[in-house]
Structure formats: structure tokens, C-alpha cells
């Protein structure tokens, strides 16, 4: 664990010592894929959890929203 912590500290100091643009690019290249992966995993796990709890979007909720949207702006009430 000490080796990992030491490597991370060295990497962090290296990134902090870079000028702004290269620092921004290094963080962007690292964080964008990690953020997408975290979002994907959260989406899949929450979808599975809500499916087990039967709180997922049902088919009966969709027509009500579609019917509501179809009359918006038409003047029909």
C-alpha cells in the first residue's frame, strides 16, 4: 500500500507542477473516461435495483405523459 500511495503522491505532484493547459489535458484525459464509467455503472446498478423493487418505469406511465404532451399548445383542454 505504501508503494501505491508513494506513486500516487509523485503523480499528483507531477500534475500539479505542470502548466495550466497540459495539466487540464492530463486531468481531462483521465477524468472523462472514469466519469463515464462511473455513470454507466451507476445507471446499470440502479436500473437493476429498481427493477428488483418493481419501481422501474411501467408501460402505463408512458401513455399518460404522451397524452399530456400532445394537447400542450393546441388550445384543446
DAZIWO-V279533 format. One record per pair of residues at least 12 apart in sequence whose ideal C-beta (glycine too) atoms are under 7 Angstrom apart, sorted by the first residue. I is the first residue (numbers start at 1). J is the second residue. D is the distance in whole Angstrom. If there is no record, write none. Layout:
I:J:D
I:J:D
//
This chain:
none
//
